Amino acid sequence: MLGLGRKAKEGQCQGEGVQWKKNCFTGQALAMAIQQHQLSQRFDNNNGSMSRRIGSTSSRFRATNLSDPFSNTNTKQLPDFLENIETKKFVLIHGEGFGAWCWYKTIALLEEAGLLPIALDLTGSGIDLTDTNNITTIADYSKPLIQYLQNLPEDEKVILVGHSSGGACISYALEHFPQKISKAVFLCATMISDGQRPFDVFAEELGSAELFMQESKFLVYGNGKDKPPTGFMFEKQQMHGLYFNQSPAKDIALAMVSMRPTPLGPMMEALSLSPEKYGTGRRYYIQTLDDHVLSPDCSRKACEGKST
């Protein structure tokens, strides 16, 4: 099902009605941040912090517990419809070529709503210094997210949000830590099936994986032209049309100096996702109608046959 939320069965008991309301609360909270272009474009640079984990900075000048990125964060009164959500912690996972930096407006808006967002750099992304030519698996690429979930207290859960190819990483996380994930939100992202490759979701737009590997001019040969390609990165003109067709000039300028090659190995790896773990996770899909990387048709196909 496209959109944020789950199908509610008619005639269910009152307890399920309460659960449905909680799901709606989560949807409203995330929508406040995702639909940035409809909201305030204000962002106070003094409150922004670009780091491997970009999170709440409202208490940056107060004593803080560095072991908990959510400690001493925004303590403003939540709107009534947010008071009853299961967790207020959002973990934001970027898409191909991006980094934690791309969520800076979303972080500000979620904080203004009284929520607790944090964005992670995947391996070789943002300011993570790992050489992208050495990242060959989803496990390698998702390591910062997996480490974060491993260190999360047993009694805590988070809401994962993955954009574009970041959907493969949150799928991988759902398979390994379903008990620590309250919800997984796929923001025009790669929602894949067991045995499917993340790249397969983009095939309608970019061609088959095999054709892309043979003919694409955007491939990166980090180990030499005589060796298989290690990554890909679009040229500025292509990035502008694919990712930033509605973005302000300042955001485009930020992206042009911040984007990095995407490791190819993780995109071509078939994921193993089980019904016992991944299949039990609560998954939601947000379709973006003007997206040029994953068109509405691609998004719809990504959800077909999947319980969301």
Order of alpha helices (4+ residues) and beta strands (2+ residues): alpha-beta-beta-alpha-beta-alpha-alpha-beta-alpha-beta-alpha-alpha-beta-beta-alpha-alpha-beta-alpha-beta-alpha
